[in-house]
Amino acid sequence: MLVLYLSKSFFHFHYFCCKYPFMKNLFYIFIIVLLFSCQSKTSKEITYKTNFTQEEKDILKTVDSVIKTAYYATLITLDKNNQPRARIVEPFLPKENYVIWIGTNPKSRKVQQLKNNSKTTIHYFDKNKLAYVSLMGDAFLVNDDATKQEIWKEGWERFYPNRKTDYLLIKFIPKAIELISITDNFTGDKTTWKPHQVVLFD
């Protein structure tokens, strides 16, 4: 709709500019305003929450411990029929704001699934603590050579012989984190069993 609107607007202004030369400057101003308007909508950055309560800080501290101990995780995506698909992955430890990177084969099914639907869940389980962490958010494919050189694990050469063509990154950006950890007294709601949750966006 935006493209159609811009096309019609351009045609009308072009006509007036030809008929009335003084409209030329107004035409340029109009185009500049539209471009800045579109940019402000598309480049809006995520505002991460920074003012966590003490309870949320305690939850996140336990989340860090569970993720580090569990090491492996389950990555859940949606296929074209909105059927959840799960597989075990070896993610990197979370970076700032719990952004998680995952390496994968560009030909794997999850790649096409993420192209169709970015909604994703990553789930960690620590059997010793009777604890789990679920992170809900969106995942995006990254095929930048410099990033792939930086985010890499020794020994992956046997899975990805050619890092340029055989290796693809998934960047997972969570919106919320849920936790249950029996040994840390994060037992969830007694009635509904709803886990403890921390929302990462303001």
Beta strands, then each sheet from edge to edge (+ up, - down):
strand 1: 73-78
strand 2: 84-89
strand 3: 100-104
strand 4: 119-126
strand 5: 131-142
strand 6: 168-181
strand 7: 196-199
sheet 1: 2+ 1- 4+ 5- 6+ 3-
sheet 2: 2+ 1- 4+ 5- 6+ 7-
end
